[in-house]
Amino acid sequence: MLTLLLACTPQTAPLAPTGQATLPDASVMAPPVASPGSGPTAPAPAAPQDVFPAPARVVAVGDLHGDVASAIGALELAKVVDATGHWTGGGTWLVQTGDVLDRGKDGPTMIRFLTQLEQEAAAAGGRALILDGNHEVMNLQGDWRYVADLAEFGAAPDPQAARRTWMAEGAGGAWVRGHGMVVQVGETVFVHAGIDSHWASYGVSGLNTLFRAALAAPPDPKSGVTGPDGPVWNRAYLLEDPPAICPELKRALAELHATRMVVGHTTQETGRIAERCEGTFYGIDTGISAYYGVHPSALVIEGSAVTLLP
């Protein structure tokens, strides 16, 4: 597998050697801001779509944690990219369930790589749907405990200031705020951690509305939809015994008008995707990144068939 240039700053596009993925300039990730008096106000953009009919093939991958090379390995396993990281999935839809930042050193590069996949998938007739996880939320809130290398966000002597600017005002923060926390494709709900029946009562679009409002407000990590019991933190479906938790999952799925839920967040020590509650719940965080030992995996949905890779 060819390796991307991983140590780039968000201000400078990497110079990709022949055969390697060419990542878009950071400027593509944030819309231009009009200056006062520069012309008529543009109409507000339409709300992002959160619920989609099922395409012929859906691929889902879990937490990638700042490791572009391992991310390419998992996506290549699912036949949606080639060894250089470029889209080969045609009309396949890709869902990535969040936590692309932290633990590894490729934070800015990862965002640029996924932005590239969004563009290339759309051009090929497919789609790449990237969700926010708890680590994206933490970064936006200024909680950087798991940032592997602050120096990647700016030169010394003050990489912290560069990081703050990148997340609060620059490409990183714009990218996180531009994505949602949950999406439904066909009869499958994808979310970072898990949706209990309380949060399911808001519906998929309602949850994303609450989530985007929370990201625009002053940080409050202990309450609301981004809190410890919310859909980007909830680990109950994978940590509690099935007889105790599967009835709750059934209620949540009924509220969401779905038949299965797919999540990341809780790393499986086996390195393999977890299946629970008679095939209505899948945990796809297998530890894909080098931090967890590189366990590439993907979940594939084709019609009613679910295939777990490898």
VENVENKA-V20367 format. One record per helix or strand of 2 or more residues. SS is the DSSP state (hx for helix, st for strand). FROM is the first residue (numbers start at 1). LEN is the number of residues. If there is no record, write none. Layout:
SS;FROM;LEN, SS;FROM;LEN
This chain:
hx;26;4, st;51;2, st;58;4, hx;68;10, st;93;4, hx;107;17, st;127;4, hx;134;7, hx;150;4, hx;159;10, hx;171;7, st;182;4, st;188;4, hx;197;4, hx;203;14, hx;224;3, hx;236;4, hx;242;15, st;260;4, st;274;3, st;281;3, hx;290;3, st;298;5, st;305;5
